[in-house]
Amino acid sequence: MSKTDKQPQNDKAEDRTGRGVKRKGLLESDVDEMKNGSPEPTKQLRKCEKAGCPAKIPICFARSSARCTGSGYTSRWYHVTSGEHFCNECFDHFYRSHKEGYLEYIEWKRIWSLYGKTDASIKNYMSDQLLGYWLQCKKCKKWRQLGRDTKMTKDFVESFVCGSTMKNKFLSKDEACENPEDCRVEWTRDSLFPSLIVVPPLFRNSISGPYLTGYYPDGVGLTPSDIDLHVHPKGVVEVAQYLQPFDIPDKPRRAMAHPPDIMTEDEDDEFPDFAKLPQIYLAIRNIVATLWNLNIKEWLTKELCVPYLICRGITRIWCLENLDRILWFLTRKGFINCGLISVPSKPAFIPTIPDIQHPVIVIGAGASGLAAARQLANFGIKSTVLEARLRVGGRVWDDESLGTCVGRGAQIVTGCINNPIILMCKQTGIEFHELGDNCTIIDNNGEVVDPAMERRMDFHFNAMLDIIAEWRKNKDLPQDTNLLEKYREMHQQFLDESQLKFTKKEEQLIEFHIANLEYACGTTLNQMSAISWDQNEEYPQFAGPHILMKDGYTQLLDKMAEGVHFVTNMEVTSIDYSTDDHILVRCLSGSEMKASRVLVTVPLALLKKKCISFTPKLPPWKEETISKLGTGHVEKIALRFKKKFWRDSGITSNMFGHVPEEGGTRGLFSVFYDLSSSQEDKEMECVLVSHVTGEAVNIIQNKSDEEIVEMCIKVLKSLFPNQTIPSPEKYFVTRWSTDKYTQMSYSYLPPGTDGNNYDIMAEDIDRKVFFAGEATHRQFPQSVTGAFLSGIREAEKIFLSLLEA
Ligand SMILES: Cc1cc2nc3c(=O)[nH]c(=O)nc-3n(C[C@H](O)[C@H](O)[C@H](O)COP(=O)(O)OP(=O)(O)OC[C@H]3O[C@@H](n4cnc5c(N)ncnc54)[C@H](O)[C@@H]3O)c2cc1C
């Protein structure tokens, strides 16, 4: 801390409603004299012994004992922060059982020990009960100290101006603003200030308190003495549905939820100055997260947070002066101020970077590209999105041709709680439906599978996967193998050991489960790594039911595109990043554009086929990963019928499954979704959607749409043998595998690869060329959510690279 000769003004609060004590020690005039360069403290005056403490003449803030020394001689100063000390006399006043303050301290101690986990020490008592509050004047922006009993309501904090609580009636408010600021305020701006905080303040009246009743208050930065929280609990807070900002004790961690009692690794890296004061950081972050949770439709600013950040002592100044950094960090990471909200023209906490000469060019207007471009715009960075197709959305593409919305690509959100896709739906009023898990399973002879058998086989299938999970924990693991081979091996081992024999129907049911897993993975299990196929499960995933975007995903992507500068029909063919001052992007149309940074979001299959050439060539580590990662294939078929004939066979669920005759065809139409329109005012469109996965994609590849429809109708006939299955009135079949700008469904991990490959995909080249897209997101690959979050991630990286340039 830069030593200043200035010493604190007398520790007299603007409005001290606290205990009145007879002051001893120095008079104000004495202190003033010293401030003006007069003698260093004499021998009778004791300095604070805390190394580095700038207070040459500490003043006791407690002022509780009749013998309080004020700023005079005491046998010992107790250091709380560099601007706050209490004298030995006040210590005794509370600590000694025969003294006046003892009972008060003991009562506080009782409550603190009951609810808190930290030591109910006298230092904590002094800091928690006797320090004054500090508020910033709305007009002159000077910080003023207030009494310890001030009622810190939201309105009071927001409207505070100098003099508003002054007892000195002769001063107008304007004159009050003329009063100099306490020199200790400046001390809080010194980089050493946090290292001199010995007793970090705990926050009170915290809006996050009711969310965190499962934690020790002092473990999450709140004071255990906040009686209101315990004596009048507000009950379980009604958390905005689908959002849970904090981990729940003893439950698995959830994606995008904060551990309220721990700073994450990212936070440790970002805020080393909070390393020794994590409870302060946690209190602030938890309050900010709560405020965002309570209103996801408004950009959260420092001004909105300030009235909720209440703690005693001068450290509040330091906290609030660091608030912008915390808001910026949480915004960059997509924890707050994320999604489809309008952004103030220049959010104060976003660092300003000089105007960039060339825009950032984003290649591809899918979920990842649009998310990145939008986030860059929020950060004040110009970008242009170049999209080869005539539309935005990429693998999100809704089709209304059957009279109801059917996603040709994505339509399901896996896990709704904290999922940014659901957050954006909530922000914009887009409707969605929870997808029930009720699925009637029918065999090839049209018989509904006995639910007991179905449960048994489901259990068996998952048990085999659990055994594989155990097998791979072995450190001396032999070579990776494919998941199907490992599954069959474990299955056989089980049969041998148990001497059980499954019936044909049971074996067929297992094939049905394999088909479903192949749909989720986007490829056959014999292409998947047995060790890493579900590597993302190591990370917190989104909880809650799956969601069907009934009216499609496209409307969401269209909203994301609003305000983003994009050009369609612009196929990028090459990226030259060989020069220092710009990157040259060339398009098939002959256009050339200069960029300050380039973000590549095209599907992995196109990178594998080198549809875009790079100069210089991509480094070998990048090329190797591009070639190693797998590109899966899934196709969809949608059929519109005159009536819901499946209802006549008693199917009431919105899904029904089809048990395959044999393994080779298991990927052909394994599940049918009833996506019939449900608007009462319209004639109902009866629509069934199914998919083709795994090896079955090869079966349909060279077939015409008509032939594929015929195959599908044949399956429906086998499921409903007692009915006449009508020909569909209308239909479509997707061709993602051969679509020029996709050529895949989503990525997967073949044997010999692991989650690191996703991280390598996400690495930039020379901080010039960046990569986003589902195949770059280790935690949520294969999904729109992962694509979206990869865009948010890269926007941050691009911004920081420009900031540091
Ligand atoms: C059949 C199917 C079903 C799916 N179901 C789901 C689901 O239910 N839920 C879910 O979460 N996910 C699902 N997915 C996956 C999800 O759709 C993708 O993970 C996500 O949309 C990928 O977004 P992206 O931004 O990474 O890539 P994309 O959406 O593919 O965007 C890349 C963009 O780059 C463009 N482009 C390509 N080449 C060039 C070029 N040379 N120049 C300029 N532009 C170019 C493309 O046209 C495209 O618009 C499904 C995918 C498929 C295929």
The ligand as a Tripos MOL2 file, in Angstrom:
@<TRIPOS>MOLECULE
LIG
   53    58     1     0     0
SMALL
NO_CHARGES

@<TRIPOS>ATOM
      1 C1        -30.8470  -34.8610  -37.9790 C.3       1 LIG1
      2 C2        -30.2820  -34.0960  -36.8430 C.ar      1 LIG1
      3 C3        -30.9420  -34.0500  -35.6390 C.ar      1 LIG1
      4 C4        -30.4390  -33.3150  -34.5760 C.ar      1 LIG1
      5 N1        -31.1370  -33.2750  -33.4310 N.ar      1 LIG1
      6 C5        -30.7080  -32.4740  -32.4140 C.ar      1 LIG1
      7 C6        -31.5120  -32.2400  -31.2860 C.ar      1 LIG1
      8 O1        -32.6410  -32.7210  -31.2020 O.2       1 LIG1
      9 N2        -31.0120  -31.4390  -30.3110 N.ar      1 LIG1
     10 C7        -29.8000  -30.8580  -30.4000 C.ar      1 LIG1
     11 O2        -29.4090  -30.1320  -29.4880 O.2       1 LIG1
     12 N3        -29.0210  -31.0450  -31.4790 N.ar      1 LIG1
     13 C8        -29.4500  -31.8190  -32.4980 C.ar      1 LIG1
     14 N4        -28.7020  -31.9490  -33.6150 N.ar      1 LIG1
     15 C9        -27.3590  -31.3480  -33.6540 C.3       1 LIG1
     16 C10       -27.4210  -29.8340  -33.8370 C.3       1 LIG1
     17 O3        -28.2810  -29.5420  -34.8940 O.3       1 LIG1
     18 C11       -26.0380  -29.3130  -34.1270 C.3       1 LIG1
     19 O4        -25.1500  -29.7480  -33.1140 O.3       1 LIG1
     20 C12       -25.9450  -27.7870  -34.1600 C.3       1 LIG1
     21 O5        -27.0180  -27.2340  -34.8300 O.3       1 LIG1
     22 C13       -24.6390  -27.4250  -34.8290 C.3       1 LIG1
     23 O6        -24.4680  -26.0220  -34.8830 O.3       1 LIG1
     24 P1        -23.0930  -25.4520  -35.4730 P.3       1 LIG1
     25 O7        -23.1500  -23.9910  -35.3870 O.co2     1 LIG1
     26 O8        -21.9590  -26.1390  -34.8170 O.co2     1 LIG1
     27 O9        -23.0380  -25.9390  -37.0000 O.3       1 LIG1
     28 P2        -24.0570  -25.7050  -38.1630 P.3       1 LIG1
     29 O10       -25.4120  -25.5100  -37.6740 O.co2     1 LIG1
     30 O11       -23.8470  -26.8010  -39.1240 O.co2     1 LIG1
     31 O12       -23.5700  -24.3290  -38.7980 O.3       1 LIG1
     32 C14       -22.4850  -24.2500  -39.6860 C.3       1 LIG1
     33 C15       -22.8550  -23.2810  -40.7900 C.3       1 LIG1
     34 O13       -21.7280  -23.1570  -41.6610 O.3       1 LIG1
     35 C16       -22.2310  -23.0100  -42.9790 C.3       1 LIG1
     36 N5        -21.1530  -23.3040  -43.9090 N.ar      1 LIG1
     37 C17       -20.6470  -24.5010  -44.2430 C.ar      1 LIG1
     38 N6        -19.6400  -24.3470  -45.1040 N.ar      1 LIG1
     39 C18       -19.4960  -23.0340  -45.3170 C.ar      1 LIG1
     40 C19       -18.6060  -22.2540  -46.1000 C.ar      1 LIG1
     41 N7        -17.6320  -22.8180  -46.8190 N.pl3     1 LIG1
     42 N8        -18.7500  -20.9280  -46.1030 N.ar      1 LIG1
     43 C20       -19.7180  -20.3310  -45.3700 C.ar      1 LIG1
     44 N9        -20.5710  -21.0240  -44.6130 N.ar      1 LIG1
     45 C21       -20.4600  -22.3600  -44.5750 C.ar      1 LIG1
     46 C22       -23.3720  -23.9910  -43.0210 C.3       1 LIG1
     47 O14       -24.2320  -23.7290  -44.0780 O.3       1 LIG1
     48 C23       -24.0010  -23.7780  -41.6510 C.3       1 LIG1
     49 O15       -25.0030  -22.8080  -41.7210 O.3       1 LIG1
     50 C24       -29.2090  -32.6460  -34.7280 C.ar      1 LIG1
     51 C25       -28.5430  -32.6780  -35.9460 C.ar      1 LIG1
     52 C26       -29.0740  -33.3790  -37.0000 C.ar      1 LIG1
     53 C27       -28.3600  -33.3640  -38.3060 C.3       1 LIG1
@<TRIPOS>BOND
     1     1     2 1
     2     2     3 ar
     3     2    52 ar
     4     3     4 ar
     5     4     5 ar
     6     4    50 ar
     7     5     6 ar
     8     6     7 ar
     9     6    13 1
    10     7     8 2
    11     7     9 ar
    12     9    10 ar
    13    10    11 2
    14    10    12 ar
    15    12    13 ar
    16    13    14 ar
    17    14    15 1
    18    14    50 ar
    19    15    16 1
    20    16    17 1
    21    16    18 1
    22    18    19 1
    23    18    20 1
    24    20    21 1
    25    20    22 1
    26    22    23 1
    27    23    24 1
    28    24    25 2
    29    24    26 1
    30    24    27 1
    31    27    28 1
    32    28    29 2
    33    28    30 1
    34    28    31 1
    35    31    32 1
    36    32    33 1
    37    33    34 1
    38    33    48 1
    39    34    35 1
    40    35    36 1
    41    35    46 1
    42    36    37 ar
    43    36    45 ar
    44    37    38 ar
    45    38    39 ar
    46    39    40 ar
    47    39    45 ar
    48    40    41 1
    49    40    42 ar
    50    42    43 ar
    51    43    44 ar
    52    44    45 ar
    53    46    47 1
    54    46    48 1
    55    48    49 1
    56    50    51 ar
    57    51    52 ar
    58    52    53 1
@<TRIPOS>SUBSTRUCTURE
     1 LIG1         1 GROUP 0 **** ****
